[in-house]
Amino acid sequence: MLDTVNTFFSPRFAGQSNLFEGLAIWQDEQFRNLQGTIPVIFLSFGGIRSRSYALAMERIKEALGTVKKYLDIVVETARQFRQQN
C-alpha cells in the first residue's frame, strides 16, 4: 500500500497515469491533478536481512543515506523554485 502511495504522488512517476487509470482514485479530478507532483519520502527496512547486528546497522545507514540524498535534492529544487518566483 505504501509503495502505491509513493508511486502515485512522487515526481519520479509523473505522467504515468496508465498505472492508475481504472482505479477509483483516478476518477477524482483533484487527485488526478496531484499525481506525480508531491515529493515522497519512502523508506523501507523490509529488504534488510542480516546475520549480524553490525551488518544490519550498516544496511540501515545506507538506506538512510539514500533518503538523505533524495531530501537534499528536494530541498535544493525547492530553493531554486523559490528564487525563480
PAZAPA-4460 file (N, C-alpha, C; in steps of 0.05 Angstrom, whole numbers, plus 32768, in hexadecimal, padded with zeros to 4 digits):
% residues 85
    n_x    n_y    n_z   ca_x   ca_y   ca_z    c_x    c_y    c_z   seq   type   mol
   8010   7FE8   8000   8000   8000   8000   8011   8019   8000     1      M     A
   8026   801A   8011   8037   8031   8012   8045   8036   7FF7     2      L     A
   804D   8021   7FEA   805A   8024   7FD0   8047   8030   7FBC     3      D     A
   802E   802A   7FBE   801A   8035   7FAC   8017   8053   7FB1     4      T     A
   8017   805B   7FCA   8016   8078   7FD1   802F   8086   7FC5     5      V     A
   8046   807A   7FC9   805F   8085   7FBF   805D   8088   7FA0     6      N     A
   8055   8073   7F93   8053   8074   7F76   803F   8088   7F6C     7      T     A
   8029   808C   7F7A   8015   809F   7F72   801F   80BC   7F74     8      F     A
   802A   80C3   7F8A   8031   80DF   7F8F   804D   80E7   7F86     9      F     A
   8060   80D5   7F86   807C   80DC   7F81   8080   80E7   7F65    10      S     A
   808F   80FD   7F63   8096   8108   7F48   80A5   80F4   7F36    11      P     A
   80B2   80E0   7F43   80C0   80CC   7F33   80AD   80BD   7F21    12      R     A
   8093   80BD   7F28   8080   80AE   7F18   806C   80C0   7F0A    13      F     A
   8073   80DA   7F08   8061   80EE   7EFB   805C   80E5   7EDE    14      A     A
   8043   80E8   7ED6   803C   80E2   7EBB   8036   80C5   7EB6    15      G     A
   8037   80B4   7ECA   8032   8098   7EC6   8015   8092   7ECF    16      Q     A
   8002   80A0   7EC3   7FE6   809D   7ECB   7FDC   8081   7EC4    17      S     A
   7FE9   8073   7EB2   7FE0   8058   7EAA   7FE0   8046   7EC2    18      N     A
   7FF0   804C   7ED7   7FF1   803B   7EEF   7FD8   803D   7F00    19      L     A
   7FC9   8053   7EFC   7FB2   8059   7F0D   7F97   805A   7EFF    20      F     A
   7F98   805B   7EE5   7F7F   805B   7ED6   7F6F   8042   7EDD    21      E     A
   7F55   8046   7EE1   7F44   8030   7EE9   7F41   802D   7F07    22      G     A
   7F52   803A   7F16   7F50   8039   7F34   7F3E   8050   7F3D    23      L     A
   7F33   804C   7F55   7F20   805F   7F60   7F2D   807B   7F63    24      A     A
   7F46   807B   7F6B   7F53   8095   7F70   7F55   80A5   7F56    25      I     A
   7F57   8098   7F40   7F5A   80A6   7F26   7F40   80B3   7F1D    26      W     A
   7F2A   80AC   7F29   7F10   80B8   7F22   7F0D   80D4   7F2D    27      Q     A
   7F1D   80DB   7F41   7F1B   80F5   7F4E   7F30   8108   7F41    28      D     A
   7F26   811E   7F35   7F37   8130   7F26   7F4C   813D   7F38    29      E     A
   7F45   8143   7F51   7F58   814F   7F63   7F70   813C   7F68    30      Q     A
   7F6B   8122   7F6B   7F81   810F   7F6E   7F91   810C   7F54    31      F     A
   7F83   810C   7F3E   7F91   810A   7F24   7FA5   8121   7F21    32      R     A
   7F9D   8139   7F2A   7FAF   8150   7F28   7FC7   814E   7F3B    33      N     A
   7FC4   813E   7F50   7FDA   813B   7F63   7FEE   8126   7F5B    34      L     A
   7FE6   8114   7F49   7FF7   80FD   7F43   8012   8107   7F39    35      Q     A
   8027   80FD   7F46   8043   8103   7F3F   804C   811F   7F46    36      G     A
   8040   812C   7F59   8047   8148   7F60   8052   814C   7F7C    37      T     A
   8052   8138   7F8D   805A   813C   7FA9   8071   812A   7FAF    38      I     A
   8088   8135   7FB7   809F   8125   7FBF   8097   8112   7FD6    39      P     A
   809F   80FA   7FD5   8098   80E6   7FE9   80B1   80DA   7FF5    40      V     A
   80B2   80DA   800F   80C8   80CD   801D   80BF   80B0   8022    41      I     A
   80CC   809D   8014   80C4   8081   8017   80DC   8072   8021    42      F     A
   80D8   8065   8038   80EE   8056   8044   80E3   803B   804E    43      L     A
   80EF   8026   8046   80E7   800B   804E   80FF   7FFC   8059    44      S     A
   80FC   7FEF   806F   8110   7FDE   807A   810A   7FC0   8073    45      F     A
   80F5   7FBC   8064   80EC   7FA1   805E   8101   7F90   804F    46      G     A
   8112   7F9C   803F   8126   7F8D   8031   8140   7F89   8040    47      G     A
   8142   7F94   8058   815B   7F92   8067   815A   7F77   8077    48      I     A
   816C   7F66   806E   816F   7F4C   807B   818C   7F48   8082    49      R     A
   8191   7F3F   8099   81AD   7F3B   80A1   81B0   7F26   80B7    50      S     A
   81C7   7F1A   80B7   81CD   7F07   80CC   81D9   7F14   80E5    51      R     A
   81E1   7F2D   80E2   81ED   7F3B   80F9   81E0   7F56   80FC    52      S     A
   81E0   7F5F   8115   81D6   7F7A   811B   81E6   7F90   810D    53      Y     A
   8200   7F8C   810D   8212   7FA1   8101   820D   7FA4   80E3    54      A     A
   8209   7F8E   80D5   8204   7F8F   80B9   81E8   7F9B   80B3    55      L     A
   81D5   7F94   80C4   81BA   7F9F   80C1   81BB   7FBD   80C5    56      A     A
   81CA   7FC7   80D9   81CC   7FE4   80DD   81DA   7FF2   80C6    57      M     A
   81ED   7FE5   80B9   81FA   7FF1   80A2   81E6   7FF4   808B    58      E     A
   81D5   7FE0   8087   81C1   7FE1   8072   81AC   7FF6   8078    59      R     A
   81A5   7FF9   8091   8192   800E   8099   819E   802A   8094    60      I     A
   81B8   802D   809B   81C5   8046   8096   81C6   804D   8078    61      K     A
   81CA   8038   8067   81CA   803C   804A   81AF   8046   8041    62      E     A
   819A   8039   804C   817F   8041   8044   8179   805D   804C    63      A     A
   8181   8065   8064   817D   8080   806E   818E   8094   805D    64      L     A
   81A5   808C   8054   81B6   809D   8043   81A8   80A2   8029    65      G     A
   819B   808E   801E   818D   8091   8005   8176   80A5   8008    66      T     A
   8167   80A3   801E   8152   80B6   8024   815D   80D2   8027    67      V     A
   8173   80D5   8034   817F   80F0   8038   8186   80FC   801D    68      K     A
   8192   80EC   800B   8199   80F7   7FF0   8180   8101   7FE2    69      K     A
   816A   80F1   7FE4   8151   80F9   7FD7   8147   8113   7FE4    70      Y     A
   8148   8115   7FFE   813F   812E   800C   8150   8146   8004    71      L     A
   816A   8142   8001   817B   8158   7FF8   8172   8162   7FDC    72      D     A
   816B   8150   7FCB   8162   8157   7FB0   8147   8167   7FB2    73      I     A
   8135   815D   7FC3   811B   816A   7FC6   811F   8186   7FD1    74      V     A
   8130   8189   7FE5   8135   81A3   7FF2   8141   81B6   7FDD    75      V     A
   8155   81AD   7FCF   8162   81BE   7FBB   814E   81C6   7FA4    76      E     A
   813E   81B3   7F9C   812A   81BA   7F87   8116   81CF   7F91    77      T     A
   810D   81CC   7FAA   80FB   81DF   7FB6   8108   81FB   7FB8    78      A     A
   8122   81FB   7FC0   8130   8214   7FC2   8132   8222   7FA7    79      R     A
   8139   8213   7F92   813B   821E   7F77   811F   8228   7F6E    80      Q     A
   810A   821A   7F74   80F0   8222   7F6C   80E8   823C   7F79    81      F     A
   80EE   823F   7F93   80E8   8258   7FA1   80F7   826F   7F95    82      R     A
   8110   826B   7F8D   8120   8281   7F82   8115   8289   7F67    83      Q     A
   8109   8277   7F58   80FF   827E   7F3E   80E4   828C   7F3F    84      Q     A
   80D6   8288   7F55   80BB   8294   7F58   80BA   82AB   7F6B    85      N     A
***
